[in-house]
Amino acid sequence: MAVLKGGFSAEREVSLSSGRECAAALRDQGFEVIEVDAGPELSAQLAEIQPDVVFNALHGRWGEDGCVQGMLEWMRIPYTHSGVLASSLAMDKERSKDAYRAAGLPVAESVLVSKSDAMASHVMMPPYVVKPYNEGSSVGVYLVEAGANTPPRLDDAMPDVVMVEAFVPGRELTTTVMGDRALGVTDILTDGWYDYDAKYKAGGSRHVCPADIPPAIYDACMDYALRAHNALGCRGVSRTDFRWDEAKGLEGLILLETNTQPGMTPTSLSPEHAGLIGLSFGEFCAWMVEDASCNR
């Protein structure tokens, strides 16, 4: 088996961590594992290794957006997580919203604009957020607060086209789907914006799992996550993120996005959800390997 990690995206370091942890866990489960840092020669590396399955621990563009999945389909190597179309849809935040809306799922108002337009004037009334439409893990997310006089000054690394999305206040909730089953809900507590540092740096956030929220909201997260998984055509494991404005009850629950390759370390959100149904981290990884296939 080959575990793909690293890659070219802004989430390279997270992927290296996920891949290292998953490879160790799979070895403990009895699998023979070769770790592969996915670079320009990936197809040649895989042709030489000839793995019977690929565990895809890549995050972000190229590894999570259908590109690697297409290569693996061409090479006829079974792989984990979602296939080409679902991966591409989920990574494109605007097109995934189209799928959510068609499935009757609640999403925030948003628009795609040029980077220059987003910096020239307020595209919508603050508060709102500006983010890449095809990255994950809170990479390059700008919060424009209510009352802000000027639009944001975006970093040079931001793409030429960005998403401007109405800010949804409230709590950060997330739910993992495994196959055809939603596993649980986590309430993510932070001192401020749930950005890249809050997600991945020690002490950046605290997880309450299972979330201490009203049963109706918990059940809705489970239902919405499974419907989002199916609407996008996801396979294997996915994780869907929400914001919940308590003052509005169920109407305040908004679906933000679905991650087709969520973080995979023993303390990551999806492995915590797997623990709610009695699966160890190693067993969770092994299930994904057993679920691997082509034509996903």
Backbone bond lengths (Angstrom), bond angles and torsions (degrees), N, CA, C in turn:
res aa  C-N    CA-C-N  psi(-1)  N-CA   C-N-CA  omega(-1)  CA-C   N-CA-C  phi
1 M - - - 1.450 - - 1.521 109.94 -
2 A 1.339 116.25 143.71 1.462 121.46 174.99 1.516 108.75 -111.35
3 V 1.318 117.03 134.70 1.465 122.97 172.88 1.522 107.03 -105.77
4 L 1.336 115.91 116.16 1.459 120.78 179.22 1.521 109.50 -86.37
5 K 1.322 117.02 133.27 1.464 121.70 -179.15 1.520 109.06 -148.26
6 G 1.340 116.07 169.99 1.455 120.94 175.96 1.510 112.17 82.42
7 G 1.325 116.06 -106.81 1.451 120.80 -179.61 1.518 113.39 80.67
8 F 1.349 115.37 -165.88 1.467 121.96 -172.46 1.521 114.15 -104.85
9 S 1.313 119.09 -10.20 1.462 120.43 -167.57 1.522 112.66 -75.95
10 A 1.341 115.10 175.25 1.457 121.29 176.75 1.525 111.44 -65.85
11 E 1.322 117.20 -12.72 1.460 121.95 -179.11 1.536 112.47 -102.92
12 R 1.323 116.04 23.39 1.465 120.81 -177.54 1.531 112.48 -54.48
13 E 1.322 118.22 -48.02 1.457 120.92 -175.32 1.526 111.21 -64.71
14 V 1.328 116.82 -38.63 1.472 120.35 176.72 1.525 109.99 -63.08
15 S 1.325 116.35 -42.03 1.458 120.63 -179.92 1.522 111.98 -65.09
16 L 1.326 117.14 -39.48 1.467 119.49 177.01 1.519 110.75 -59.69
17 S 1.331 116.58 -40.36 1.463 120.85 178.59 1.527 110.89 -67.19
18 S 1.347 116.88 -47.06 1.463 120.42 178.08 1.520 111.22 -58.04
19 G 1.328 116.77 -47.36 1.462 120.67 -177.87 1.511 112.74 -62.59
20 R 1.320 116.03 -43.21 1.472 120.57 179.75 1.528 110.55 -61.79
21 E 1.326 117.02 -45.30 1.471 120.94 -178.36 1.529 111.30 -67.84
22 C 1.333 116.70 -41.65 1.462 119.83 -179.48 1.526 110.75 -66.97
23 A 1.324 117.36 -40.58 1.464 120.54 178.96 1.521 110.90 -61.35
24 A 1.326 116.96 -43.22 1.464 120.81 179.36 1.526 110.80 -63.70
25 A 1.323 116.07 -43.16 1.468 120.09 -179.28 1.524 111.13 -65.81
26 L 1.321 117.31 -39.36 1.463 120.51 -179.38 1.527 111.28 -69.49
27 R 1.328 117.44 -35.36 1.471 119.50 174.34 1.523 109.94 -61.86
28 D 1.330 116.44 -41.20 1.466 120.51 178.19 1.527 111.51 -63.46
29 Q 1.338 116.30 -25.48 1.462 121.31 178.54 1.526 111.92 -86.06
30 G 1.341 117.25 0.34 1.459 120.90 175.57 1.513 115.79 98.71
31 F 1.324 118.04 6.84 1.465 120.66 179.56 1.532 110.52 -86.73
32 E 1.328 115.73 147.25 1.459 121.13 169.25 1.522 107.83 -86.25
33 V 1.322 116.48 121.84 1.463 121.16 -170.33 1.523 111.37 -124.51
34 I 1.331 116.06 133.92 1.463 122.76 169.70 1.526 107.29 -116.39
35 E 1.325 117.03 124.22 1.461 121.29 179.00 1.528 109.30 -88.00
36 V 1.332 116.44 132.69 1.460 122.08 -175.81 1.528 108.61 -126.86
37 D 1.341 115.90 118.34 1.464 120.65 172.58 1.526 106.88 -80.63
38 A 1.322 115.92 110.73 1.465 121.37 -170.48 1.523 111.62 -70.58
39 G 1.314 116.48 111.36 1.459 123.02 179.21 1.516 111.36 -127.13
40 P 1.334 117.31 -164.52 1.469 121.02 -176.57 1.521 113.93 -61.82
41 E 1.320 117.79 -23.47 1.466 121.11 -178.28 1.522 112.89 -99.26
42 L 1.336 116.62 22.81 1.467 119.81 -173.87 1.521 112.52 -57.63
43 S 1.314 117.70 -44.62 1.472 118.74 -178.01 1.521 111.08 -62.40
44 A 1.334 117.39 -39.87 1.465 120.63 178.22 1.522 110.66 -66.71
45 Q 1.340 116.61 -39.27 1.469 120.29 178.14 1.517 110.48 -61.11
46 L 1.319 116.62 -45.48 1.465 120.08 -178.27 1.523 111.19 -69.00
47 A 1.325 117.03 -35.20 1.464 120.12 177.41 1.524 110.68 -63.26
48 E 1.327 116.26 -34.45 1.467 120.48 178.90 1.528 111.19 -75.65
49 I 1.333 116.22 -42.77 1.469 120.36 -178.00 1.524 111.12 -70.45
50 Q 1.332 116.12 -39.85 1.474 123.40 -176.03 1.535 111.58 53.61
51 P 1.330 117.03 59.15 1.468 119.06 179.19 1.525 111.18 -71.51
52 D 1.317 115.73 151.93 1.463 118.56 176.61 1.524 111.07 -82.88
53 V 1.345 117.37 -13.99 1.457 122.17 177.02 1.527 107.98 -158.51
54 V 1.326 115.50 150.83 1.468 121.78 174.62 1.521 108.79 -115.66
55 F 1.334 115.03 126.79 1.466 120.83 170.53 1.527 105.86 -94.30
56 N 1.322 116.53 113.70 1.465 121.50 -175.46 1.532 109.82 -89.37
57 A 1.311 116.89 104.24 1.469 121.99 177.87 1.524 110.93 -107.68
58 L 1.329 116.78 21.53 1.462 120.46 176.81 1.527 109.92 -78.66
59 H 1.331 116.21 152.23 1.463 122.18 175.89 1.518 109.18 -129.63
60 G 1.320 116.89 149.41 1.450 120.71 175.31 1.518 112.92 83.62
61 R 1.326 115.40 -165.68 1.463 121.23 -175.26 1.523 112.13 -61.94
62 W 1.324 114.92 152.04 1.471 126.44 -178.08 1.521 112.65 74.13
63 G 1.319 118.65 -41.50 1.454 120.14 179.61 1.509 114.02 -93.52
64 E 1.353 116.77 -22.18 1.464 120.96 -173.08 1.532 111.96 -122.10
65 D 1.321 117.51 0.07 1.458 119.98 -172.30 1.522 114.22 -110.29
66 G 1.321 117.54 14.54 1.460 121.65 177.77 1.515 114.29 103.15
67 C 1.345 118.48 -14.93 1.474 120.64 -176.82 1.527 112.07 -67.12
68 V 1.332 117.02 -55.86 1.467 120.24 178.05 1.524 110.36 -64.26
69 Q 1.313 116.37 -36.52 1.468 119.52 179.59 1.531 110.78 -60.86
70 G 1.348 117.14 -40.80 1.452 120.57 177.81 1.521 112.13 -63.51
71 M 1.328 116.45 -39.89 1.460 120.50 178.47 1.530 110.52 -63.81
72 L 1.340 116.06 -42.25 1.466 120.23 -179.46 1.531 110.96 -67.36
73 E 1.329 116.67 -35.86 1.467 119.61 174.95 1.531 110.01 -63.39
74 W 1.338 116.85 -43.90 1.466 121.33 -179.92 1.521 111.04 -61.28
75 M 1.362 115.73 -39.15 1.465 120.46 -178.74 1.528 112.42 -83.86
76 R 1.345 116.10 -6.17 1.472 122.52 179.43 1.523 111.36 60.23
77 I 1.326 115.90 43.93 1.465 121.42 175.39 1.529 108.27 -106.70
78 P 1.328 119.55 117.79 1.457 120.90 177.20 1.538 111.03 -56.82
79 Y 1.331 116.13 142.02 1.458 120.16 -176.95 1.522 110.77 -143.57
80 T 1.323 115.26 163.22 1.457 122.40 -177.52 1.529 111.37 -88.86
81 H 1.323 114.71 168.39 1.465 123.88 175.79 1.533 111.04 67.53
82 S 1.334 115.99 -161.93 1.461 120.92 -169.68 1.526 112.69 -78.21
83 G 1.334 114.86 162.81 1.454 122.04 -179.38 1.520 112.91 -86.15
84 V 1.323 115.61 -165.59 1.460 122.03 -172.46 1.529 111.75 -62.65
85 L 1.317 117.54 -54.43 1.463 120.67 -173.74 1.527 111.83 -66.95
86 A 1.328 117.54 -48.56 1.458 120.15 -178.78 1.524 111.40 -62.37
87 S 1.320 116.66 -40.57 1.458 121.04 179.07 1.523 111.04 -62.18
88 S 1.334 115.86 -44.41 1.461 120.75 -179.91 1.521 111.36 -66.30
89 L 1.310 117.41 -43.31 1.467 121.68 179.47 1.524 111.64 -62.61
90 A 1.314 116.55 -47.01 1.461 120.33 -176.67 1.526 111.90 -65.44
91 M 1.333 117.81 -34.42 1.458 120.82 -179.65 1.522 111.96 -72.49
92 D 1.334 116.90 -29.09 1.457 121.30 178.44 1.529 108.19 -87.71
93 K 1.331 116.37 102.37 1.463 120.53 -170.20 1.526 113.30 -63.18
94 E 1.316 117.87 -31.15 1.465 119.09 -179.69 1.524 111.37 -77.00
95 R 1.322 118.29 -43.40 1.465 120.01 179.57 1.530 111.58 -69.47
96 S 1.326 116.73 -32.89 1.469 118.04 176.22 1.525 110.32 -65.57
97 K 1.334 116.91 -34.43 1.466 119.25 176.63 1.524 111.33 -63.67
98 D 1.326 117.07 -35.10 1.461 119.77 176.50 1.532 110.19 -59.94
99 A 1.335 115.79 -41.85 1.464 120.09 179.15 1.528 110.64 -66.90
100 Y 1.338 117.18 -39.50 1.466 120.62 178.58 1.535 110.53 -63.59
101 R 1.319 115.49 -45.90 1.471 118.83 -179.01 1.528 110.59 -60.67
102 A 1.325 115.92 -41.64 1.468 119.82 179.67 1.520 111.19 -62.79
103 A 1.348 116.83 -28.45 1.466 121.39 178.49 1.527 112.27 -89.81
104 G 1.334 117.27 5.15 1.454 121.39 177.79 1.516 114.30 76.56
105 L 1.332 117.20 25.09 1.464 121.50 -178.07 1.526 110.42 -96.72
106 P 1.342 117.44 143.91 1.466 120.96 -175.24 1.530 112.49 -81.25
107 V 1.324 116.90 128.29 1.464 122.34 178.96 1.523 109.20 -131.97
108 A 1.337 115.54 162.63 1.458 121.27 179.06 1.527 110.46 -82.47
109 E 1.327 116.16 149.97 1.459 121.34 174.74 1.529 109.49 -61.40
110 S 1.331 116.42 138.77 1.464 119.82 -179.58 1.514 110.32 -155.76
111 V 1.339 114.92 164.32 1.454 120.56 177.76 1.529 108.42 -150.66
112 L 1.329 117.12 146.23 1.457 122.11 173.93 1.522 108.72 -93.46
113 V 1.333 116.47 130.04 1.464 121.44 179.79 1.523 108.87 -138.71
114 S 1.323 115.87 166.22 1.454 119.59 174.92 1.522 109.59 -70.98
115 K 1.303 115.49 152.05 1.466 121.14 177.41 1.525 110.74 -57.15
116 S 1.320 116.17 -40.61 1.465 119.39 -179.02 1.516 111.74 -65.45
117 D 1.338 118.12 -39.40 1.465 120.70 177.44 1.525 111.47 -64.97
118 A 1.342 116.80 -38.53 1.467 120.53 -179.70 1.522 111.58 -64.67
119 M 1.336 116.80 -28.72 1.460 120.33 179.50 1.529 112.76 -90.68
120 A 1.339 117.17 -15.74 1.466 120.98 -175.83 1.522 112.68 -80.87
121 S 1.339 116.45 -36.58 1.468 120.28 -178.27 1.520 109.10 -162.21
122 H 1.340 115.72 167.50 1.465 119.59 177.23 1.531 108.94 -68.62
123 V 1.316 116.42 120.04 1.456 121.10 178.95 1.518 110.89 -76.18
124 M 1.318 116.13 -31.00 1.463 121.48 172.48 1.530 107.96 -141.75
125 M 1.323 115.60 167.21 1.458 120.10 -178.47 1.529 110.12 -65.69
126 P 1.350 118.05 128.04 1.470 119.44 174.76 1.526 110.36 -61.55
127 P 1.336 118.67 152.72 1.471 126.80 5.52 1.531 112.72 -83.18
128 Y 1.330 114.66 145.50 1.450 120.71 175.88 1.525 108.60 -153.40
129 V 1.321 115.77 168.63 1.465 120.87 177.09 1.517 108.77 -119.80
130 V 1.325 115.92 149.58 1.460 122.63 174.35 1.519 107.14 -119.85
131 K 1.334 116.53 130.21 1.465 119.95 -177.54 1.525 110.14 -153.10
132 P 1.337 117.04 159.08 1.470 119.05 172.95 1.526 109.26 -60.38
133 Y 1.304 116.55 145.89 1.466 118.25 179.98 1.519 112.35 -86.25
134 N 1.346 117.45 -3.69 1.471 119.14 -176.26 1.524 112.05 -141.19
135 E 1.319 117.69 39.38 1.458 122.91 170.51 1.522 107.59 -130.86
136 G 1.346 116.08 172.32 1.450 119.93 178.63 1.509 111.39 -132.30
137 S 1.338 115.87 -168.37 1.461 123.49 174.35 1.524 114.07 56.41
138 S 1.342 116.51 33.42 1.464 121.46 176.74 1.519 112.75 59.27
139 V 1.346 117.06 26.35 1.462 120.96 176.62 1.521 108.71 -71.97
140 G 1.332 117.19 122.51 1.451 121.07 175.47 1.509 114.57 66.75
141 V 1.329 119.41 41.87 1.460 122.57 178.75 1.524 108.99 -100.84
142 Y 1.326 116.25 125.20 1.457 122.35 180.00 1.524 109.37 -113.78
143 L 1.317 117.24 127.81 1.460 122.34 176.82 1.525 108.79 -100.27
144 V 1.325 116.45 120.48 1.463 122.28 175.78 1.524 106.80 -102.02
145 E 1.308 116.68 110.69 1.455 121.53 -171.02 1.522 112.10 -78.91
146 A 1.324 116.08 159.46 1.461 122.04 177.37 1.525 109.90 -56.48
147 G 1.320 115.82 136.38 1.453 120.04 179.62 1.513 114.71 86.32
148 A 1.330 117.91 -1.87 1.467 120.42 179.78 1.531 109.67 -62.19
149 N 1.323 116.52 130.56 1.457 121.28 -178.11 1.523 113.24 -80.03
150 T 1.314 116.19 -29.85 1.461 120.16 -175.26 1.521 111.00 -124.22
151 P 1.318 117.87 153.47 1.472 121.47 175.50 1.516 109.65 -70.87
152 P 1.324 117.68 168.43 1.469 120.32 -176.64 1.521 112.69 -74.19
153 R 1.304 115.53 151.99 1.459 121.59 170.26 1.517 106.92 -94.78
154 L 1.325 117.20 108.23 1.456 121.90 -173.07 1.518 110.95 -85.94
155 D 1.315 115.00 145.38 1.454 121.98 179.59 1.528 110.69 -65.18
156 D 1.321 116.39 151.29 1.467 121.08 179.18 1.523 112.56 -59.57
157 A 1.340 116.44 -25.11 1.464 120.21 -178.02 1.530 112.48 -75.68
158 M 1.327 117.69 -13.79 1.467 119.60 179.11 1.523 109.74 -66.02
159 P 1.335 117.71 145.86 1.469 120.73 -178.73 1.526 112.12 -69.22
160 D 1.328 116.19 169.58 1.467 121.28 -179.23 1.518 112.33 -69.04
161 V 1.324 117.49 -25.27 1.467 122.33 176.71 1.522 108.42 -118.57
162 V 1.333 116.65 130.30 1.462 121.67 -178.09 1.519 110.20 -127.47
163 M 1.328 115.01 161.84 1.455 120.54 174.24 1.527 109.26 -99.10
164 V 1.322 115.75 130.76 1.464 122.04 171.15 1.524 106.63 -108.18
165 E 1.321 116.25 121.29 1.466 121.75 -170.24 1.522 109.99 -130.11
166 A 1.326 116.93 135.60 1.461 121.17 177.20 1.527 110.02 -57.71
167 F 1.325 116.08 132.67 1.461 120.33 179.84 1.526 109.91 -71.21
168 V 1.317 115.69 132.14 1.469 121.72 177.11 1.523 107.56 -107.52
169 P 1.333 118.25 113.84 1.467 120.03 179.82 1.511 111.27 -74.21
170 G 1.327 115.57 165.34 1.450 119.56 172.80 1.506 115.04 119.41
171 R 1.321 115.35 -159.93 1.454 122.70 -173.93 1.524 111.10 -88.17
172 E 1.339 114.66 151.68 1.465 122.76 -179.59 1.529 107.70 -96.48
173 L 1.329 116.80 114.45 1.459 122.55 -179.81 1.529 109.36 -119.64
174 T 1.317 116.41 151.81 1.469 119.19 178.60 1.526 110.16 -150.11
175 T 1.329 114.79 147.71 1.470 122.00 -175.43 1.524 110.17 -136.54
176 T 1.320 116.85 135.68 1.471 122.51 177.13 1.520 110.80 -100.26
177 V 1.319 115.48 139.25 1.459 122.48 172.39 1.521 108.16 -112.62
178 M 1.304 115.66 134.37 1.463 123.08 179.63 1.526 107.69 -125.52
179 G 1.324 116.07 106.41 1.465 119.19 -176.24 1.508 110.60 69.03
180 D 1.324 117.13 -113.21 1.461 121.39 179.94 1.522 111.75 -113.73
181 R 1.334 116.32 27.07 1.462 120.07 -173.29 1.529 111.14 -138.14
182 A 1.332 117.02 129.92 1.462 121.20 171.22 1.527 108.07 -82.11
183 L 1.334 116.21 136.62 1.470 120.19 -170.30 1.521 114.43 -95.79
184 G 1.317 118.11 -37.53 1.453 119.77 -176.14 1.510 111.06 171.78
185 V 1.323 115.78 176.85 1.462 122.50 -177.16 1.518 109.32 -126.17
186 T 1.336 116.26 134.62 1.458 122.77 174.98 1.520 109.78 -113.04
187 D 1.324 116.26 138.04 1.462 123.36 171.21 1.523 106.62 -99.02
188 I 1.336 117.47 119.22 1.461 122.35 -175.55 1.523 109.01 -99.29
189 L 1.327 116.25 116.78 1.462 121.32 -176.46 1.525 109.64 -103.86
190 T 1.328 116.20 128.30 1.462 122.23 176.82 1.518 108.81 -136.09
191 D 1.331 115.23 167.12 1.470 120.23 176.96 1.521 111.57 -84.26
192 G 1.310 117.31 -12.65 1.465 120.69 -179.06 1.503 110.26 -157.09
193 W 1.330 116.48 -142.49 1.465 122.63 -179.03 1.520 110.28 -65.48
194 Y 1.323 116.72 136.70 1.469 121.30 179.72 1.523 108.26 -80.99
195 D 1.345 115.72 78.04 1.454 121.37 -176.41 1.523 110.28 -98.65
196 Y 1.322 115.69 -168.84 1.467 121.31 -177.11 1.529 111.40 -57.79
197 D 1.354 116.97 -44.76 1.463 120.24 -179.74 1.515 111.57 -63.66
198 A 1.338 116.55 -41.44 1.469 119.93 179.82 1.521 110.61 -63.35
199 K 1.328 116.94 -32.49 1.457 120.08 -178.87 1.524 112.19 -74.96
200 Y 1.339 116.52 -40.50 1.455 118.56 -164.91 1.520 116.53 -118.54
201 K 1.331 118.85 -12.22 1.456 119.41 179.30 1.527 110.60 -94.01
202 A 1.334 115.23 146.84 1.467 120.95 -177.88 1.523 110.14 -56.17
203 G 1.337 116.09 130.01 1.451 121.12 178.54 1.510 114.64 78.51
204 G 1.340 117.25 3.97 1.457 120.12 -177.40 1.514 113.87 -71.08
205 S 1.319 117.01 -26.11 1.462 120.85 179.79 1.526 109.19 -155.69
206 R 1.332 113.75 164.66 1.468 120.08 177.51 1.521 108.09 -127.20
207 H 1.328 116.05 135.99 1.455 121.21 -177.43 1.525 110.54 -102.19
208 V 1.321 117.80 128.21 1.460 122.53 170.74 1.518 106.91 -106.64
209 C 1.331 115.72 108.05 1.472 122.06 -171.92 1.525 109.77 -137.21
210 P 1.336 118.48 113.45 1.460 126.79 3.55 1.522 112.82 -75.10
211 A 1.317 116.56 152.78 1.459 122.02 -176.94 1.520 111.17 -62.61
212 D 1.322 116.00 139.35 1.465 122.63 176.34 1.530 108.25 -90.50
213 I 1.313 114.91 78.02 1.460 122.24 -177.85 1.524 108.67 -133.25
214 P 1.335 118.48 164.41 1.466 119.79 179.61 1.523 111.91 -56.94
215 P 1.333 117.63 143.44 1.473 120.29 -178.99 1.527 113.66 -53.98
216 A 1.325 117.24 -36.15 1.471 119.22 -178.51 1.528 111.19 -64.96
217 I 1.337 117.35 -36.28 1.467 121.01 179.05 1.525 109.80 -73.98
218 Y 1.342 116.54 -40.93 1.468 120.79 177.84 1.530 109.88 -59.24
219 D 1.334 115.31 -48.22 1.467 119.39 -178.98 1.529 111.62 -64.06
220 A 1.335 116.89 -36.54 1.462 120.23 179.61 1.528 110.70 -66.33
221 C 1.328 117.65 -40.07 1.468 120.38 176.45 1.525 110.37 -59.60
222 M 1.311 116.09 -44.90 1.465 120.59 179.88 1.534 110.48 -61.70
223 D 1.328 116.08 -44.84 1.463 121.65 -179.02 1.528 110.91 -66.22
224 Y 1.324 116.74 -48.32 1.465 120.82 -177.89 1.534 111.31 -63.13
225 A 1.333 116.48 -41.12 1.467 119.55 -178.53 1.524 111.09 -63.27
226 L 1.325 116.96 -43.07 1.465 120.22 179.28 1.527 110.51 -66.54
227 R 1.324 117.34 -39.67 1.461 120.79 178.42 1.534 111.27 -66.85
228 A 1.338 116.48 -37.71 1.464 119.98 177.07 1.525 110.66 -65.43
229 H 1.325 116.54 -44.70 1.465 123.15 177.19 1.531 110.13 -53.94
230 N 1.334 115.54 -46.81 1.462 120.43 -177.90 1.525 111.90 -73.83
231 A 1.340 117.47 -36.71 1.467 120.91 -178.98 1.522 111.20 -63.01
232 L 1.324 116.54 -36.54 1.460 121.06 178.94 1.521 112.52 -83.36
233 G 1.330 116.73 -14.75 1.464 120.74 -176.99 1.515 113.04 80.54
234 C 1.340 116.80 30.15 1.464 120.80 -178.06 1.523 111.57 -67.55
235 R 1.319 114.90 156.32 1.462 122.27 174.01 1.522 108.69 -130.37
236 G 1.330 115.61 161.81 1.458 119.60 178.61 1.512 111.89 66.37
237 V 1.334 116.07 -122.97 1.461 122.32 -175.99 1.526 110.04 -111.98
238 S 1.330 116.37 136.40 1.458 122.12 170.45 1.528 108.14 -138.57
239 R 1.330 115.97 163.96 1.472 120.03 176.54 1.525 108.64 -136.07
240 T 1.321 116.46 129.10 1.465 121.67 -178.04 1.524 109.99 -111.74
241 D 1.340 115.27 134.00 1.457 122.37 -175.67 1.521 111.07 -105.52
242 F 1.325 115.42 145.16 1.458 122.67 -177.32 1.526 110.60 -133.32
243 R 1.349 115.18 160.69 1.448 122.37 162.15 1.523 106.67 -120.33
244 W 1.345 115.39 141.78 1.460 119.07 -178.95 1.523 110.21 -130.21
245 D 1.329 116.08 116.64 1.465 123.05 174.56 1.525 107.61 -88.93
246 E 1.326 116.20 102.93 1.466 121.47 -174.97 1.522 112.77 -55.51
247 A 1.333 117.51 -34.66 1.461 120.88 -176.02 1.522 112.22 -64.00
248 K 1.337 117.53 -21.05 1.462 121.15 -177.24 1.525 113.25 -102.81
249 G 1.325 117.62 2.15 1.453 120.17 -179.82 1.519 111.77 62.62
250 L 1.336 116.56 -139.72 1.458 120.19 -177.05 1.533 111.70 -63.29
251 E 1.334 117.30 -32.30 1.464 120.04 179.38 1.529 111.81 -65.95
252 G 1.325 116.94 -18.16 1.454 120.82 179.31 1.520 114.05 -87.21
253 L 1.342 117.90 2.69 1.465 121.29 179.12 1.523 109.18 -91.39
254 I 1.339 116.73 115.55 1.461 122.82 -176.08 1.529 109.68 -121.58
255 L 1.314 115.99 132.94 1.461 122.15 177.94 1.531 108.69 -82.72
256 L 1.333 117.19 127.68 1.457 121.70 -179.07 1.524 112.32 -94.49
257 E 1.334 117.47 -56.04 1.465 120.07 -177.18 1.513 110.25 -167.49
258 T 1.321 115.36 164.29 1.462 122.39 176.10 1.520 109.21 -116.83
259 N 1.309 116.31 130.11 1.463 123.10 177.35 1.528 108.41 -99.04
260 T 1.321 116.72 117.51 1.461 119.54 -178.51 1.523 111.99 -81.53
261 Q 1.345 117.47 -15.75 1.460 120.91 176.27 1.527 109.24 -135.92
262 P 1.332 116.39 73.75 1.463 119.91 -176.48 1.521 112.08 -65.57
263 G 1.328 115.44 159.07 1.457 121.52 178.81 1.519 112.01 -51.78
264 M 1.329 116.44 140.63 1.458 121.08 -174.17 1.531 110.73 -132.97
265 T 1.317 115.89 72.01 1.456 121.79 164.71 1.520 105.93 -118.52
266 P 1.335 118.66 164.97 1.474 119.08 -177.43 1.527 114.20 -58.17
267 T 1.347 118.02 -23.63 1.463 120.53 179.66 1.525 112.75 -102.74
268 S 1.323 117.97 7.62 1.463 121.01 177.65 1.523 110.23 -71.75
269 L 1.313 115.19 166.51 1.467 120.92 -173.47 1.531 112.72 -65.43
270 S 1.336 118.08 -47.48 1.464 119.45 -176.63 1.526 113.12 -65.41
271 P 1.342 119.87 -43.31 1.465 118.72 173.82 1.531 113.27 -60.39
272 E 1.328 117.24 -32.83 1.472 119.29 174.53 1.522 110.52 -63.05
273 H 1.320 116.66 -40.52 1.464 119.96 177.87 1.531 110.85 -65.41
274 A 1.324 116.75 -39.47 1.467 119.46 177.46 1.522 110.46 -60.79
275 G 1.330 116.52 -34.58 1.459 120.20 177.45 1.512 112.97 -61.87
276 L 1.331 117.51 -27.18 1.464 121.13 179.62 1.525 111.76 -66.05
277 I 1.338 117.32 -24.47 1.475 119.77 177.89 1.529 110.62 -105.77
278 G 1.330 116.23 15.09 1.461 120.63 172.38 1.511 116.39 88.63
279 L 1.344 117.63 12.40 1.461 119.80 179.52 1.525 110.39 -94.23
280 S 1.329 116.75 131.49 1.459 120.83 171.69 1.531 108.81 -73.16
281 F 1.318 116.61 168.41 1.461 120.60 177.61 1.530 110.60 -58.85
282 G 1.310 116.88 -44.71 1.457 120.58 179.33 1.513 112.46 -62.98
283 E 1.325 117.26 -41.69 1.468 121.16 178.84 1.526 110.93 -65.43
284 F 1.320 115.93 -36.96 1.469 121.37 177.90 1.535 110.01 -63.09
285 C 1.319 116.85 -46.54 1.470 121.20 177.54 1.526 110.81 -62.62
286 A 1.319 116.42 -42.08 1.464 120.41 -178.90 1.527 110.97 -64.31
287 W 1.336 117.64 -37.15 1.467 120.73 177.67 1.529 109.86 -60.13
288 M 1.326 116.62 -41.08 1.467 120.18 -179.85 1.521 111.30 -64.17
289 V 1.332 116.62 -38.64 1.464 120.21 177.66 1.521 110.02 -64.64
290 E 1.307 116.49 -44.80 1.478 120.47 -179.81 1.518 111.76 -65.38
291 D 1.329 116.77 -26.00 1.469 121.97 179.92 1.521 112.91 -84.04
292 A 1.341 117.47 -10.96 1.463 122.47 -173.01 1.540 111.54 -61.52
293 S 1.326 114.81 148.82 1.470 119.72 177.38 1.519 109.30 -167.13
294 C 1.306 116.98 175.70 1.454 122.92 165.97 1.540 106.89 -97.57
295 N 1.331 115.76 -179.38 1.470 121.42 -179.59 1.518 111.91 53.68
296 R 1.335 115.11 47.06 1.462 120.18 -178.40 1.525 112.65 -93.29
